[in-house]
Amino acid sequence: MIDSHCHLADEQFAADLDAVIARARSAGLERAMVILEGGNAKEAEQAARVQTLWPEVRVAVGVHPHIAHQFAGRVPDTVAVVRQQLTTTPQARAVGEIGLDYHYDFSPRDVQRAVFHAQVRLAREQKLPIVVHTREADLDTLAILKAAGEGEVRGVLHCFTGTQALADAALDAGFYISFAGIITFPRAGALREVAQRVPRDRILAETDSPFLAPVPRRGTRNEPAWVAHVVEALAVLQGVAPSVMAERTAANFHALFGP
């Protein structure tokens, strides 16, 4: 079993990182994908601790749309920062998380688009998959993936909460779809319908921890061990045993991100 997206380098895990990792491994996780903010020295330091405690973890590095404003007027610096960190991080397997967020708009939309476009082009240059964050920005996200990726960049739409139309477009472009604990929420019926239709060989499971703890852990800090609840929910929706879904999502992770 694999948690395909978590933030173990977040300061919320600093005090008990060893215990969190121990619980993940005891729950049967072989590894997790740890998301790092490009250029964030504190996260990079904690990621080194994670690597010592759990050598099997893998890493993605990128500039999130929420902080894209930090690169306003100097978009090339985004590429330089992410490229340098990818080069010095042997466990790096992807560029991410990157994308667009028109719900919070913490960064101007034109800056978000420029920073996203630049990082997709970097992923194409480096022949790496991407981890995409998209919220209320479906058309612009798809347009940038097509223009900057030129049909050569693969990746995953992480923590998917979009429509069937967005899922279909992403699948047609060769992307994977990753679901988090939201699919266990009582009001997520429409999302569960999408999850039922995603081909089994293109589906991933994640926690996005420390956020979005699944039922029955709602209201607490999320952690990688609890990806088991997401896997169980996906298994029900797809009509297979949880063990089958665990093996399938792990195989999909390896197919996308490599060893």
C-alpha positions as CSV (number, residue, x, y, z in Angstrom):
1,M,0.0,0.0,0.0
2,I,1.3,3.5,-0.9
3,D,0.2,7.0,0.1
4,S,0.7,8.8,-3.2
5,H,0.6,12.3,-1.7
6,C,1.4,13.6,1.8
7,H,3.2,16.4,3.5
8,L,5.4,14.7,6.0
9,A,7.8,17.6,5.8
10,D,5.1,19.9,7.2
11,E,5.9,21.4,10.6
12,Q,2.8,19.7,12.0
13,F,4.7,16.4,12.0
14,A,8.0,17.8,13.4
15,A,7.4,16.7,17.0
16,D,6.4,13.1,16.4
17,L,7.7,12.3,13.0
18,D,9.2,9.0,14.1
19,A,5.9,7.8,15.6
20,V,4.0,8.9,12.5
21,I,6.3,6.9,10.2
22,A,6.3,3.9,12.5
23,R,2.5,3.8,12.3
24,A,2.6,4.1,8.6
25,R,5.0,1.2,8.2
26,S,3.0,-0.9,10.7
27,A,-0.2,-0.2,8.7
28,G,1.5,-1.9,5.7
29,L,2.7,1.1,3.7
30,E,5.7,0.3,1.6
31,R,6.3,4.0,0.8
32,A,4.8,7.4,0.4
33,M,5.3,10.4,-1.9
34,V,6.3,13.4,0.1
35,I,5.5,16.8,-1.4
36,L,8.1,19.6,-0.9
37,E,7.7,23.3,-1.6
38,G,10.5,24.3,-3.9
39,G,13.1,26.5,-2.1
40,N,11.6,25.8,1.4
41,A,14.7,25.1,3.5
42,K,12.7,24.0,6.6
43,E,10.8,21.4,4.6
44,A,14.0,20.2,2.9
45,E,15.6,19.7,6.4
46,Q,12.6,17.7,7.7
47,A,12.5,15.7,4.4
48,A,16.0,14.6,5.2
49,R,14.8,13.3,8.6
50,V,12.0,11.5,6.8
51,Q,14.4,9.9,4.5
52,T,16.6,8.7,7.4
53,L,13.6,7.2,9.1
54,W,11.9,5.8,6.0
55,P,14.4,5.3,3.1
56,E,11.7,4.0,0.8
57,V,9.9,7.4,0.6
58,R,10.0,9.4,-2.7
59,V,9.7,13.1,-3.2
60,A,8.1,15.6,-5.5
61,V,9.3,19.2,-5.7
62,G,7.3,22.2,-7.0
63,V,6.0,25.7,-6.4
64,H,2.3,25.5,-5.4
65,P,-0.1,28.0,-6.8
66,H,-0.7,29.5,-3.4
67,I,2.8,30.8,-3.3
68,A,3.2,31.5,-7.0
69,H,3.0,35.3,-6.2
70,Q,6.5,35.0,-4.6
71,F,7.8,34.6,-8.2
72,A,5.8,37.4,-9.8
73,G,7.9,39.2,-12.3
74,R,10.6,36.5,-12.1
75,V,9.0,33.3,-13.4
76,P,12.4,31.9,-14.6
77,D,13.5,31.8,-11.0
78,T,10.7,29.2,-10.4
79,V,12.3,26.9,-12.8
80,A,15.8,27.5,-11.4
81,V,14.7,26.8,-7.8
82,V,12.9,23.6,-8.6
83,R,15.5,22.3,-11.0
84,Q,18.3,22.8,-8.4
85,Q,16.3,21.0,-5.7
86,L,15.4,18.1,-8.0
87,T,19.1,17.8,-8.9
88,T,20.2,17.6,-5.2
89,T,17.4,15.3,-4.1
90,P,18.1,11.7,-5.1
91,Q,14.6,10.6,-4.0
92,A,12.8,13.1,-6.3
93,R,10.5,11.5,-8.8
94,A,8.2,14.3,-9.9
95,V,7.6,18.0,-10.3
96,G,4.8,19.0,-7.9
97,E,2.6,19.9,-6.5
98,I,1.9,22.5,-9.2
99,G,-1.2,23.9,-10.8
100,L,-4.0,26.5,-10.4
101,D,-6.3,27.4,-7.6
102,Y,-9.0,29.8,-8.5
103,H,-11.0,29.1,-5.3
104,Y,-8.6,30.9,-2.8
105,D,-6.8,33.1,-5.3
106,F,-3.8,33.5,-2.9
107,S,-1.8,34.4,-6.0
108,P,-2.9,36.5,-9.1
109,R,-4.3,34.2,-11.7
110,D,-1.9,35.4,-14.4
111,V,1.0,34.6,-12.2
112,Q,-0.4,31.2,-11.3
113,R,-0.7,30.4,-15.0
114,A,2.8,31.5,-15.8
115,V,4.4,29.6,-12.9
116,F,2.4,26.5,-13.7
117,H,3.3,26.7,-17.4
118,A,7.0,27.1,-16.6
119,Q,7.0,24.0,-14.3
120,V,5.2,21.8,-16.8
121,R,7.8,22.7,-19.4
122,L,10.5,21.9,-16.8
123,A,8.9,18.5,-16.2
124,R,8.9,17.9,-20.0
125,E,12.6,18.8,-20.2
126,Q,13.5,16.6,-17.3
127,K,11.2,13.7,-18.4
128,L,9.4,13.7,-15.1
129,P,5.8,13.3,-14.2
130,I,3.9,16.1,-12.5
131,V,1.6,16.3,-9.5
132,V,-1.2,18.7,-10.3
133,H,-3.4,20.7,-7.9
134,T,-6.4,22.2,-9.7
135,R,-9.4,23.9,-8.1
136,E,-12.1,25.7,-10.0
137,A,-9.7,26.1,-12.9
138,D,-10.5,23.1,-15.1
139,L,-10.2,24.8,-18.5
140,D,-7.1,26.7,-17.8
141,T,-5.4,23.7,-16.2
142,L,-6.2,21.5,-19.2
143,A,-5.1,24.2,-21.7
144,I,-1.7,24.6,-19.9
145,L,-1.1,20.8,-19.7
146,K,-1.7,20.6,-23.5
147,A,0.3,23.7,-24.4
148,A,3.3,23.3,-22.1
149,G,3.3,19.5,-22.0
150,E,2.9,19.0,-25.7
151,G,1.4,15.6,-25.1
152,E,4.6,14.3,-23.6
153,V,4.1,15.0,-19.9
154,R,2.3,12.5,-17.7
155,G,1.2,12.9,-14.2
156,V,-1.7,12.8,-11.7
157,L,-4.5,15.1,-10.7
158,H,-4.1,14.8,-6.9
159,C,-6.9,15.0,-4.3
160,F,-9.4,14.9,-7.1
161,T,-12.7,16.8,-6.4
162,G,-13.6,17.7,-10.0
163,T,-16.3,16.7,-12.4
164,Q,-16.6,13.6,-14.6
165,A,-15.7,15.9,-17.6
166,L,-12.4,16.9,-16.0
167,A,-11.6,13.3,-15.1
168,D,-12.3,12.1,-18.6
169,A,-10.2,14.8,-20.1
170,A,-7.3,14.0,-17.8
171,L,-7.6,10.3,-18.5
172,D,-7.6,11.0,-22.2
173,A,-4.4,12.9,-21.8
174,G,-2.8,9.9,-20.1
175,F,-3.0,11.2,-16.5
176,Y,-3.9,9.3,-13.3
177,I,-6.6,10.3,-10.9
178,S,-5.8,10.3,-7.1
179,F,-8.5,10.3,-4.4
180,A,-8.1,11.4,-0.8
181,G,-10.2,11.1,2.3
182,I,-12.9,13.3,0.8
183,I,-14.4,10.3,-0.9
184,T,-15.4,9.1,2.6
185,F,-17.3,12.3,3.5
186,P,-21.1,11.9,3.7
187,R,-21.7,14.7,1.1
188,A,-19.3,13.4,-1.5
189,G,-21.7,11.3,-3.4
190,A,-20.9,12.9,-6.8
191,L,-17.2,12.4,-6.2
192,R,-17.8,8.7,-5.4
193,E,-19.6,8.4,-8.7
194,V,-16.5,9.7,-10.5
195,A,-14.3,7.3,-8.6
196,Q,-16.5,4.4,-9.7
197,R,-15.8,5.2,-13.3
198,V,-12.0,5.7,-13.2
199,P,-10.3,2.7,-14.8
200,R,-8.6,0.6,-12.2
201,D,-5.2,0.9,-13.8
202,R,-5.3,4.7,-13.5
203,I,-6.3,5.3,-9.9
204,L,-4.2,6.3,-6.9
205,A,-4.9,6.7,-3.2
206,E,-3.6,9.4,-1.0
207,T,-4.0,11.2,2.3
208,D,-2.9,14.7,1.5
209,S,-1.9,14.6,5.2
210,P,-1.9,16.5,7.5
211,F,-5.1,17.7,5.8
212,L,-8.5,16.0,5.1
213,A,-8.6,13.1,7.6
214,P,-11.0,10.5,6.3
215,V,-14.0,9.0,8.1
216,P,-13.7,7.7,10.8
217,R,-10.8,10.1,11.6
218,R,-12.5,13.4,10.7
219,G,-11.6,16.4,12.8
220,T,-8.0,15.2,13.6
221,R,-4.6,15.6,12.0
222,N,-4.4,13.2,9.0
223,E,-1.4,10.9,8.5
224,P,-0.1,8.4,5.9
225,A,-1.3,5.3,7.9
226,W,-4.9,6.4,7.3
227,V,-4.6,6.0,3.5
228,A,-6.0,2.5,4.4
229,H,-9.4,4.1,4.8
230,V,-9.2,5.6,1.3
231,V,-8.1,2.3,-0.2
232,E,-11.1,0.6,1.6
233,A,-13.5,3.2,0.2
234,L,-12.1,2.8,-3.3
235,A,-12.4,-0.9,-3.0
236,V,-16.1,-0.7,-2.2
237,L,-16.7,1.7,-5.1
238,Q,-14.8,-0.5,-7.6
239,G,-16.2,-3.7,-6.3
240,V,-13.0,-5.4,-5.3
241,A,-11.3,-6.5,-2.0
242,P,-9.3,-3.9,-0.2
243,S,-6.2,-6.1,-0.7
244,V,-6.7,-6.0,-4.4
245,M,-7.2,-2.2,-4.4
246,A,-4.1,-1.8,-2.3
247,E,-2.0,-3.8,-4.7
248,R,-3.5,-2.0,-7.7
249,T,-2.9,1.5,-6.5
250,A,0.6,0.6,-5.5
251,A,1.3,-0.8,-8.9
252,N,-0.1,2.3,-10.5
253,F,2.2,4.4,-8.4
254,H,5.2,2.5,-9.6
255,A,4.0,2.7,-13.2
256,L,3.8,6.5,-12.9
257,F,6.7,7.4,-10.7
258,G,9.1,4.5,-11.1
259,P,11.2,2.8,-8.5
